[in-house]
Amino acid sequence: MYGTTYHKRVHIAYASFPSALGAVCCARSERGLVALDLDASPAVFAQRLLARGFIPAFDADALPDVAAQIEEYAAGERRAFDIPLDLSHLTPFRQEVIRAVCAIPYGEWRSYGRIAEAIGRPRAARAAGTAMATCPISLIVPCHRVVRAGVTPKTASGDAGERARLALIRFERRVARELL
């Protein structure tokens, strides 16, 4: 589901906790965060981790910094996350796309085409879209800030995933205006 894994079987800790944004499941290797899902059950999340070649072990206390930063974000008190990411299990292309997406400022958005241009691959818009659709670290990697060409935060048509992304962009824009 999340692309080819490029690592040996790595032991990781994962946790689940409620948040203002819904249930959160996340996992961390020794290097950093490898996965985060909103609204996934811990059992489904663990199966996804296994399918990606990880050896997950539940540890309810493994990721308190992630929980705290997500709550700060949901309260409008945090604009950027400072959680180390472990992207070593992703292809080099997906790593490039994620780095470009992490550079999008709070409250702004980019099209898949602009992300492809930002990494020097202007013909790879569709591949950038696939990389975002399968990004294993949602929210911390602000995938919601990447939309199809022609979509703006004022449009709410499309599937539930697109509406959720646009709702997060609208939230960020409202918070950014309130802080001016």
Rosetta constraint file for C-alpha pairs under 8 A:
AtomPair CA 1 CA 48 HARMONIC 7.83 0.50
AtomPair CA 1 CA 52 HARMONIC 7.89 0.50
AtomPair CA 1 CA 134 HARMONIC 6.76 0.50
AtomPair CA 2 CA 52 HARMONIC 7.27 0.50
AtomPair CA 2 CA 134 HARMONIC 5.00 0.50
AtomPair CA 2 CA 135 HARMONIC 6.51 0.50
AtomPair CA 2 CA 136 HARMONIC 6.24 0.50
AtomPair CA 3 CA 52 HARMONIC 7.94 0.50
AtomPair CA 3 CA 90 HARMONIC 7.08 0.50
AtomPair CA 3 CA 91 HARMONIC 7.80 0.50
AtomPair CA 3 CA 134 HARMONIC 7.38 0.50
AtomPair CA 4 CA 52 HARMONIC 7.62 0.50
AtomPair CA 4 CA 89 HARMONIC 7.76 0.50
AtomPair CA 4 CA 90 HARMONIC 6.72 0.50
AtomPair CA 4 CA 91 HARMONIC 6.97 0.50
AtomPair CA 5 CA 52 HARMONIC 6.19 0.50
AtomPair CA 5 CA 53 HARMONIC 6.87 0.50
AtomPair CA 5 CA 89 HARMONIC 5.00 0.50
AtomPair CA 5 CA 90 HARMONIC 5.97 0.50
AtomPair CA 5 CA 91 HARMONIC 7.56 0.50
AtomPair CA 6 CA 88 HARMONIC 7.01 0.50
AtomPair CA 6 CA 89 HARMONIC 4.80 0.50
AtomPair CA 6 CA 90 HARMONIC 6.40 0.50
AtomPair CA 6 CA 91 HARMONIC 7.16 0.50
AtomPair CA 7 CA 53 HARMONIC 7.89 0.50
AtomPair CA 7 CA 88 HARMONIC 7.25 0.50
AtomPair CA 7 CA 89 HARMONIC 5.56 0.50
AtomPair CA 8 CA 53 HARMONIC 7.59 0.50
AtomPair CA 9 CA 53 HARMONIC 5.49 0.50
AtomPair CA 9 CA 54 HARMONIC 5.27 0.50
AtomPair CA 9 CA 55 HARMONIC 6.41 0.50
AtomPair CA 10 CA 29 HARMONIC 7.40 0.50
AtomPair CA 10 CA 53 HARMONIC 7.35 0.50
AtomPair CA 10 CA 54 HARMONIC 5.08 0.50
AtomPair CA 10 CA 55 HARMONIC 5.82 0.50
AtomPair CA 11 CA 29 HARMONIC 6.81 0.50
AtomPair CA 11 CA 54 HARMONIC 6.06 0.50
AtomPair CA 11 CA 55 HARMONIC 4.61 0.50
AtomPair CA 11 CA 56 HARMONIC 5.90 0.50
AtomPair CA 11 CA 57 HARMONIC 7.39 0.50
AtomPair CA 12 CA 27 HARMONIC 6.46 0.50
AtomPair CA 12 CA 28 HARMONIC 5.56 0.50
AtomPair CA 12 CA 29 HARMONIC 4.67 0.50
AtomPair CA 12 CA 30 HARMONIC 7.44 0.50
AtomPair CA 12 CA 54 HARMONIC 6.76 0.50
AtomPair CA 12 CA 55 HARMONIC 6.07 0.50
AtomPair CA 12 CA 56 HARMONIC 4.96 0.50
AtomPair CA 12 CA 57 HARMONIC 6.23 0.50
AtomPair CA 13 CA 27 HARMONIC 5.52 0.50
AtomPair CA 13 CA 28 HARMONIC 5.50 0.50
AtomPair CA 13 CA 29 HARMONIC 6.66 0.50
AtomPair CA 13 CA 56 HARMONIC 5.73 0.50
AtomPair CA 13 CA 57 HARMONIC 4.98 0.50
AtomPair CA 13 CA 58 HARMONIC 5.76 0.50
AtomPair CA 13 CA 59 HARMONIC 5.90 0.50
AtomPair CA 13 CA 62 HARMONIC 6.41 0.50
AtomPair CA 14 CA 25 HARMONIC 7.13 0.50
AtomPair CA 14 CA 26 HARMONIC 5.51 0.50
AtomPair CA 14 CA 27 HARMONIC 4.00 0.50
AtomPair CA 14 CA 28 HARMONIC 6.34 0.50
AtomPair CA 14 CA 56 HARMONIC 6.49 0.50
AtomPair CA 14 CA 57 HARMONIC 6.14 0.50
AtomPair CA 14 CA 58 HARMONIC 4.98 0.50
AtomPair CA 14 CA 59 HARMONIC 5.78 0.50
AtomPair CA 14 CA 60 HARMONIC 7.36 0.50
AtomPair CA 14 CA 62 HARMONIC 6.69 0.50
AtomPair CA 14 CA 63 HARMONIC 7.63 0.50
AtomPair CA 15 CA 25 HARMONIC 5.71 0.50
AtomPair CA 15 CA 26 HARMONIC 5.66 0.50
AtomPair CA 15 CA 27 HARMONIC 6.49 0.50
AtomPair CA 15 CA 42 HARMONIC 7.69 0.50
AtomPair CA 15 CA 58 HARMONIC 5.84 0.50
AtomPair CA 15 CA 59 HARMONIC 5.54 0.50
AtomPair CA 15 CA 60 HARMONIC 4.88 0.50
AtomPair CA 15 CA 61 HARMONIC 7.07 0.50
AtomPair CA 15 CA 62 HARMONIC 6.37 0.50
AtomPair CA 15 CA 63 HARMONIC 6.66 0.50
AtomPair CA 16 CA 23 HARMONIC 7.17 0.50
AtomPair CA 16 CA 24 HARMONIC 5.54 0.50
AtomPair CA 16 CA 25 HARMONIC 4.32 0.50
AtomPair CA 16 CA 26 HARMONIC 6.53 0.50
AtomPair CA 16 CA 42 HARMONIC 6.34 0.50
AtomPair CA 16 CA 60 HARMONIC 6.67 0.50
AtomPair CA 17 CA 23 HARMONIC 5.91 0.50
AtomPair CA 17 CA 24 HARMONIC 5.41 0.50
AtomPair CA 17 CA 25 HARMONIC 6.66 0.50
AtomPair CA 17 CA 67 HARMONIC 7.28 0.50
AtomPair CA 18 CA 22 HARMONIC 5.95 0.50
AtomPair CA 18 CA 23 HARMONIC 4.46 0.50
AtomPair CA 18 CA 24 HARMONIC 6.02 0.50
AtomPair CA 19 CA 23 HARMONIC 5.85 0.50
AtomPair CA 19 CA 24 HARMONIC 6.75 0.50
AtomPair CA 19 CA 67 HARMONIC 7.46 0.50
AtomPair CA 19 CA 70 HARMONIC 7.34 0.50
AtomPair CA 19 CA 71 HARMONIC 6.40 0.50
AtomPair CA 20 CA 71 HARMONIC 6.60 0.50
AtomPair CA 20 CA 74 HARMONIC 6.19 0.50
AtomPair CA 21 CA 38 HARMONIC 7.58 0.50
AtomPair CA 21 CA 74 HARMONIC 6.67 0.50
AtomPair CA 22 CA 38 HARMONIC 6.37 0.50
AtomPair CA 22 CA 39 HARMONIC 5.84 0.50
AtomPair CA 23 CA 38 HARMONIC 5.73 0.50
AtomPair CA 23 CA 39 HARMONIC 4.73 0.50
AtomPair CA 23 CA 40 HARMONIC 6.87 0.50
AtomPair CA 23 CA 41 HARMONIC 7.83 0.50
AtomPair CA 24 CA 36 HARMONIC 7.04 0.50
AtomPair CA 24 CA 37 HARMONIC 5.84 0.50
AtomPair CA 24 CA 38 HARMONIC 4.71 0.50
AtomPair CA 24 CA 39 HARMONIC 5.99 0.50
AtomPair CA 24 CA 40 HARMONIC 6.93 0.50
AtomPair CA 25 CA 36 HARMONIC 5.63 0.50
AtomPair CA 25 CA 37 HARMONIC 5.32 0.50
AtomPair CA 25 CA 38 HARMONIC 6.56 0.50
AtomPair CA 25 CA 39 HARMONIC 7.69 0.50
AtomPair CA 25 CA 40 HARMONIC 6.56 0.50
AtomPair CA 25 CA 41 HARMONIC 7.39 0.50
AtomPair CA 25 CA 42 HARMONIC 6.37 0.50
AtomPair CA 25 CA 45 HARMONIC 6.81 0.50
AtomPair CA 26 CA 33 HARMONIC 7.47 0.50
AtomPair CA 26 CA 34 HARMONIC 7.74 0.50
AtomPair CA 26 CA 35 HARMONIC 5.36 0.50
AtomPair CA 26 CA 36 HARMONIC 4.13 0.50
AtomPair CA 26 CA 37 HARMONIC 6.38 0.50
AtomPair CA 26 CA 63 HARMONIC 7.66 0.50
AtomPair CA 27 CA 33 HARMONIC 5.86 0.50
AtomPair CA 27 CA 34 HARMONIC 5.73 0.50
AtomPair CA 27 CA 35 HARMONIC 5.17 0.50
AtomPair CA 27 CA 36 HARMONIC 6.51 0.50
AtomPair CA 27 CA 56 HARMONIC 7.97 0.50
AtomPair CA 27 CA 63 HARMONIC 7.82 0.50
AtomPair CA 28 CA 32 HARMONIC 5.31 0.50
AtomPair CA 28 CA 33 HARMONIC 4.20 0.50
AtomPair CA 28 CA 34 HARMONIC 5.41 0.50
AtomPair CA 28 CA 35 HARMONIC 7.12 0.50
AtomPair CA 28 CA 62 HARMONIC 7.96 0.50
AtomPair CA 28 CA 63 HARMONIC 7.67 0.50
AtomPair CA 28 CA 86 HARMONIC 7.90 0.50
AtomPair CA 29 CA 33 HARMONIC 6.29 0.50
AtomPair CA 29 CA 34 HARMONIC 6.56 0.50
AtomPair CA 29 CA 86 HARMONIC 7.12 0.50
AtomPair CA 31 CA 84 HARMONIC 7.23 0.50
AtomPair CA 31 CA 85 HARMONIC 7.04 0.50
AtomPair CA 31 CA 86 HARMONIC 5.44 0.50
AtomPair CA 32 CA 83 HARMONIC 7.34 0.50
AtomPair CA 32 CA 84 HARMONIC 4.74 0.50
AtomPair CA 32 CA 85 HARMONIC 4.43 0.50
AtomPair CA 32 CA 86 HARMONIC 4.57 0.50
AtomPair CA 33 CA 83 HARMONIC 7.19 0.50
AtomPair CA 33 CA 84 HARMONIC 6.16 0.50
AtomPair CA 33 CA 85 HARMONIC 4.57 0.50
AtomPair CA 33 CA 86 HARMONIC 5.44 0.50
AtomPair CA 33 CA 137 HARMONIC 7.64 0.50
AtomPair CA 34 CA 85 HARMONIC 6.37 0.50
AtomPair CA 34 CA 86 HARMONIC 5.33 0.50
AtomPair CA 34 CA 87 HARMONIC 6.70 0.50
AtomPair CA 34 CA 136 HARMONIC 6.98 0.50
AtomPair CA 34 CA 137 HARMONIC 6.55 0.50
AtomPair CA 35 CA 136 HARMONIC 4.91 0.50
AtomPair CA 35 CA 137 HARMONIC 4.56 0.50
AtomPair CA 35 CA 138 HARMONIC 7.62 0.50
AtomPair CA 36 CA 136 HARMONIC 6.26 0.50
AtomPair CA 36 CA 137 HARMONIC 4.54 0.50
AtomPair CA 36 CA 138 HARMONIC 5.64 0.50
AtomPair CA 36 CA 139 HARMONIC 7.72 0.50
AtomPair CA 36 CA 140 HARMONIC 7.84 0.50
AtomPair CA 37 CA 45 HARMONIC 7.56 0.50
AtomPair CA 37 CA 136 HARMONIC 7.42 0.50
AtomPair CA 37 CA 137 HARMONIC 6.84 0.50
AtomPair CA 37 CA 138 HARMONIC 6.08 0.50
AtomPair CA 38 CA 138 HARMONIC 7.51 0.50
AtomPair CA 40 CA 44 HARMONIC 6.45 0.50
AtomPair CA 40 CA 45 HARMONIC 6.11 0.50
AtomPair CA 41 CA 45 HARMONIC 6.08 0.50
AtomPair CA 42 CA 46 HARMONIC 6.03 0.50
AtomPair CA 43 CA 47 HARMONIC 6.33 0.50
AtomPair CA 44 CA 48 HARMONIC 6.31 0.50
AtomPair CA 45 CA 49 HARMONIC 6.31 0.50
AtomPair CA 46 CA 50 HARMONIC 6.22 0.50
AtomPair CA 46 CA 56 HARMONIC 6.50 0.50
AtomPair CA 47 CA 51 HARMONIC 6.13 0.50
AtomPair CA 48 CA 52 HARMONIC 6.34 0.50
AtomPair CA 49 CA 53 HARMONIC 6.60 0.50
AtomPair CA 49 CA 54 HARMONIC 5.44 0.50
AtomPair CA 49 CA 55 HARMONIC 7.26 0.50
AtomPair CA 49 CA 56 HARMONIC 6.64 0.50
AtomPair CA 50 CA 54 HARMONIC 5.10 0.50
AtomPair CA 50 CA 55 HARMONIC 6.08 0.50
AtomPair CA 50 CA 56 HARMONIC 6.93 0.50
AtomPair CA 63 CA 67 HARMONIC 6.67 0.50
AtomPair CA 64 CA 68 HARMONIC 6.17 0.50
AtomPair CA 65 CA 69 HARMONIC 6.10 0.50
AtomPair CA 65 CA 83 HARMONIC 7.75 0.50
AtomPair CA 66 CA 70 HARMONIC 6.12 0.50
AtomPair CA 66 CA 83 HARMONIC 7.09 0.50
AtomPair CA 67 CA 71 HARMONIC 6.28 0.50
AtomPair CA 68 CA 72 HARMONIC 6.28 0.50
AtomPair CA 69 CA 73 HARMONIC 6.12 0.50
AtomPair CA 69 CA 78 HARMONIC 7.20 0.50
AtomPair CA 69 CA 81 HARMONIC 6.72 0.50
AtomPair CA 70 CA 74 HARMONIC 6.11 0.50
AtomPair CA 71 CA 75 HARMONIC 6.14 0.50
AtomPair CA 72 CA 76 HARMONIC 6.34 0.50
AtomPair CA 72 CA 77 HARMONIC 5.00 0.50
AtomPair CA 72 CA 78 HARMONIC 5.28 0.50
AtomPair CA 73 CA 77 HARMONIC 5.59 0.50
AtomPair CA 73 CA 78 HARMONIC 4.44 0.50
AtomPair CA 73 CA 79 HARMONIC 6.42 0.50
AtomPair CA 73 CA 80 HARMONIC 7.92 0.50
AtomPair CA 74 CA 78 HARMONIC 7.90 0.50
AtomPair CA 76 CA 172 HARMONIC 7.74 0.50
AtomPair CA 76 CA 175 HARMONIC 5.96 0.50
AtomPair CA 79 CA 106 HARMONIC 5.99 0.50
AtomPair CA 80 CA 106 HARMONIC 7.33 0.50
AtomPair CA 81 CA 140 HARMONIC 6.19 0.50
AtomPair CA 83 CA 140 HARMONIC 7.86 0.50
AtomPair CA 87 CA 95 HARMONIC 6.27 0.50
AtomPair CA 90 CA 94 HARMONIC 6.08 0.50
AtomPair CA 90 CA 95 HARMONIC 6.28 0.50
AtomPair CA 91 CA 95 HARMONIC 6.29 0.50
AtomPair CA 92 CA 96 HARMONIC 6.28 0.50
AtomPair CA 93 CA 97 HARMONIC 6.33 0.50
AtomPair CA 94 CA 98 HARMONIC 6.10 0.50
AtomPair CA 94 CA 128 HARMONIC 7.70 0.50
AtomPair CA 94 CA 131 HARMONIC 5.73 0.50
AtomPair CA 95 CA 99 HARMONIC 6.21 0.50
AtomPair CA 96 CA 100 HARMONIC 6.26 0.50
AtomPair CA 96 CA 119 HARMONIC 6.51 0.50
AtomPair CA 97 CA 101 HARMONIC 6.16 0.50
AtomPair CA 97 CA 115 HARMONIC 6.84 0.50
AtomPair CA 97 CA 116 HARMONIC 7.49 0.50
AtomPair CA 97 CA 119 HARMONIC 6.89 0.50
AtomPair CA 97 CA 128 HARMONIC 6.39 0.50
AtomPair CA 97 CA 131 HARMONIC 7.08 0.50
AtomPair CA 97 CA 132 HARMONIC 7.85 0.50
AtomPair CA 98 CA 102 HARMONIC 6.09 0.50
AtomPair CA 98 CA 132 HARMONIC 7.75 0.50
AtomPair CA 98 CA 135 HARMONIC 7.97 0.50
AtomPair CA 98 CA 141 HARMONIC 6.75 0.50
AtomPair CA 99 CA 103 HARMONIC 6.53 0.50
AtomPair CA 100 CA 104 HARMONIC 7.05 0.50
AtomPair CA 100 CA 115 HARMONIC 6.45 0.50
AtomPair CA 100 CA 118 HARMONIC 6.68 0.50
AtomPair CA 100 CA 119 HARMONIC 6.85 0.50
AtomPair CA 101 CA 115 HARMONIC 7.05 0.50
AtomPair CA 101 CA 141 HARMONIC 6.91 0.50
AtomPair CA 101 CA 142 HARMONIC 6.47 0.50
AtomPair CA 101 CA 143 HARMONIC 6.78 0.50
AtomPair CA 101 CA 145 HARMONIC 7.59 0.50
AtomPair CA 101 CA 146 HARMONIC 7.43 0.50
AtomPair CA 102 CA 141 HARMONIC 5.72 0.50
AtomPair CA 102 CA 142 HARMONIC 6.20 0.50
AtomPair CA 104 CA 108 HARMONIC 6.64 0.50
AtomPair CA 104 CA 109 HARMONIC 6.83 0.50
AtomPair CA 104 CA 110 HARMONIC 7.50 0.50
AtomPair CA 104 CA 142 HARMONIC 7.93 0.50
AtomPair CA 104 CA 145 HARMONIC 7.27 0.50
AtomPair CA 105 CA 109 HARMONIC 7.86 0.50
AtomPair CA 106 CA 172 HARMONIC 6.42 0.50
AtomPair CA 106 CA 173 HARMONIC 7.70 0.50
AtomPair CA 106 CA 176 HARMONIC 7.79 0.50
AtomPair CA 107 CA 145 HARMONIC 7.76 0.50
AtomPair CA 107 CA 169 HARMONIC 5.61 0.50
AtomPair CA 107 CA 170 HARMONIC 7.32 0.50
AtomPair CA 107 CA 171 HARMONIC 7.79 0.50
AtomPair CA 107 CA 172 HARMONIC 4.52 0.50
AtomPair CA 107 CA 173 HARMONIC 4.49 0.50
AtomPair CA 107 CA 176 HARMONIC 6.72 0.50
AtomPair CA 108 CA 145 HARMONIC 6.50 0.50
AtomPair CA 108 CA 169 HARMONIC 7.00 0.50
AtomPair CA 108 CA 173 HARMONIC 7.39 0.50
AtomPair CA 109 CA 144 HARMONIC 8.00 0.50
AtomPair CA 109 CA 145 HARMONIC 4.38 0.50
AtomPair CA 109 CA 146 HARMONIC 5.59 0.50
AtomPair CA 109 CA 147 HARMONIC 7.09 0.50
AtomPair CA 109 CA 169 HARMONIC 7.43 0.50
AtomPair CA 110 CA 114 HARMONIC 6.05 0.50
AtomPair CA 110 CA 115 HARMONIC 6.80 0.50
AtomPair CA 110 CA 145 HARMONIC 6.29 0.50
AtomPair CA 110 CA 146 HARMONIC 5.00 0.50
AtomPair CA 110 CA 147 HARMONIC 6.32 0.50
AtomPair CA 111 CA 115 HARMONIC 6.48 0.50
AtomPair CA 111 CA 146 HARMONIC 5.45 0.50
AtomPair CA 111 CA 147 HARMONIC 5.00 0.50
AtomPair CA 111 CA 148 HARMONIC 5.39 0.50
AtomPair CA 111 CA 149 HARMONIC 5.17 0.50
AtomPair CA 112 CA 116 HARMONIC 6.23 0.50
AtomPair CA 112 CA 125 HARMONIC 5.01 0.50
AtomPair CA 112 CA 126 HARMONIC 7.01 0.50
AtomPair CA 112 CA 128 HARMONIC 5.79 0.50
AtomPair CA 112 CA 129 HARMONIC 5.50 0.50
AtomPair CA 112 CA 146 HARMONIC 6.23 0.50
AtomPair CA 112 CA 147 HARMONIC 6.37 0.50
AtomPair CA 112 CA 148 HARMONIC 6.14 0.50
AtomPair CA 112 CA 149 HARMONIC 6.98 0.50
AtomPair CA 113 CA 117 HARMONIC 6.22 0.50
AtomPair CA 113 CA 122 HARMONIC 6.62 0.50
AtomPair CA 113 CA 123 HARMONIC 7.75 0.50
AtomPair CA 113 CA 124 HARMONIC 7.27 0.50
AtomPair CA 113 CA 125 HARMONIC 4.38 0.50
AtomPair CA 113 CA 126 HARMONIC 7.74 0.50
AtomPair CA 113 CA 128 HARMONIC 7.67 0.50
AtomPair CA 113 CA 149 HARMONIC 7.31 0.50
AtomPair CA 114 CA 118 HARMONIC 6.05 0.50
AtomPair CA 114 CA 122 HARMONIC 7.70 0.50
AtomPair CA 114 CA 125 HARMONIC 7.63 0.50
AtomPair CA 115 CA 119 HARMONIC 6.51 0.50
AtomPair CA 115 CA 125 HARMONIC 7.21 0.50
AtomPair CA 115 CA 128 HARMONIC 6.87 0.50
AtomPair CA 116 CA 120 HARMONIC 6.47 0.50
AtomPair CA 116 CA 121 HARMONIC 5.07 0.50
AtomPair CA 116 CA 122 HARMONIC 4.96 0.50
AtomPair CA 116 CA 123 HARMONIC 6.94 0.50
AtomPair CA 116 CA 124 HARMONIC 5.43 0.50
AtomPair CA 116 CA 125 HARMONIC 5.16 0.50
AtomPair CA 116 CA 128 HARMONIC 6.07 0.50
AtomPair CA 117 CA 121 HARMONIC 5.36 0.50
AtomPair CA 117 CA 122 HARMONIC 4.29 0.50
AtomPair CA 117 CA 123 HARMONIC 7.85 0.50
AtomPair CA 118 CA 122 HARMONIC 7.87 0.50
AtomPair CA 124 CA 128 HARMONIC 6.08 0.50
AtomPair CA 125 CA 129 HARMONIC 6.18 0.50
AtomPair CA 126 CA 130 HARMONIC 6.28 0.50
AtomPair CA 127 CA 131 HARMONIC 6.15 0.50
AtomPair CA 128 CA 132 HARMONIC 6.27 0.50
AtomPair CA 129 CA 133 HARMONIC 6.08 0.50
AtomPair CA 130 CA 134 HARMONIC 6.13 0.50
AtomPair CA 131 CA 135 HARMONIC 5.81 0.50
AtomPair CA 132 CA 143 HARMONIC 5.91 0.50
AtomPair CA 132 CA 146 HARMONIC 7.67 0.50
AtomPair CA 133 CA 143 HARMONIC 7.95 0.50
AtomPair CA 135 CA 143 HARMONIC 7.49 0.50
AtomPair CA 137 CA 141 HARMONIC 5.81 0.50
AtomPair CA 138 CA 142 HARMONIC 6.54 0.50
AtomPair CA 138 CA 143 HARMONIC 6.22 0.50
AtomPair CA 139 CA 143 HARMONIC 6.48 0.50
AtomPair CA 139 CA 144 HARMONIC 7.12 0.50
AtomPair CA 142 CA 146 HARMONIC 7.80 0.50
AtomPair CA 143 CA 165 HARMONIC 7.86 0.50
AtomPair CA 144 CA 164 HARMONIC 7.84 0.50
AtomPair CA 144 CA 165 HARMONIC 4.36 0.50
AtomPair CA 144 CA 166 HARMONIC 7.03 0.50
AtomPair CA 144 CA 168 HARMONIC 6.73 0.50
AtomPair CA 144 CA 169 HARMONIC 6.92 0.50
AtomPair CA 145 CA 165 HARMONIC 7.01 0.50
AtomPair CA 145 CA 166 HARMONIC 7.99 0.50
AtomPair CA 145 CA 169 HARMONIC 6.44 0.50
AtomPair CA 147 CA 151 HARMONIC 6.30 0.50
AtomPair CA 147 CA 152 HARMONIC 7.84 0.50
AtomPair CA 147 CA 162 HARMONIC 7.70 0.50
AtomPair CA 151 CA 155 HARMONIC 6.36 0.50
AtomPair CA 152 CA 166 HARMONIC 7.73 0.50
AtomPair CA 153 CA 166 HARMONIC 5.24 0.50
AtomPair CA 153 CA 167 HARMONIC 7.59 0.50
AtomPair CA 153 CA 169 HARMONIC 6.46 0.50
AtomPair CA 153 CA 170 HARMONIC 6.15 0.50
AtomPair CA 154 CA 166 HARMONIC 7.97 0.50
AtomPair CA 155 CA 166 HARMONIC 7.87 0.50
AtomPair CA 156 CA 162 HARMONIC 7.56 0.50
AtomPair CA 156 CA 163 HARMONIC 5.51 0.50
AtomPair CA 156 CA 166 HARMONIC 6.96 0.50
AtomPair CA 157 CA 162 HARMONIC 7.72 0.50
AtomPair CA 157 CA 163 HARMONIC 6.92 0.50
AtomPair CA 158 CA 162 HARMONIC 5.93 0.50
AtomPair CA 158 CA 163 HARMONIC 6.70 0.50
AtomPair CA 159 CA 163 HARMONIC 6.39 0.50
AtomPair CA 160 CA 164 HARMONIC 6.11 0.50
AtomPair CA 161 CA 165 HARMONIC 6.22 0.50
AtomPair CA 162 CA 166 HARMONIC 6.17 0.50
AtomPair CA 163 CA 167 HARMONIC 6.08 0.50
AtomPair CA 164 CA 168 HARMONIC 6.39 0.50
AtomPair CA 165 CA 169 HARMONIC 6.38 0.50
AtomPair CA 166 CA 170 HARMONIC 6.10 0.50
AtomPair CA 167 CA 171 HARMONIC 6.11 0.50
AtomPair CA 168 CA 172 HARMONIC 6.18 0.50
AtomPair CA 169 CA 173 HARMONIC 6.13 0.50
AtomPair CA 170 CA 174 HARMONIC 6.10 0.50
AtomPair CA 171 CA 175 HARMONIC 6.24 0.50
AtomPair CA 172 CA 176 HARMONIC 6.03 0.50
AtomPair CA 173 CA 177 HARMONIC 6.19 0.50
AtomPair CA 174 CA 178 HARMONIC 6.24 0.50
AtomPair CA 175 CA 179 HARMONIC 6.37 0.50
AtomPair CA 176 CA 180 HARMONIC 6.68 0.50
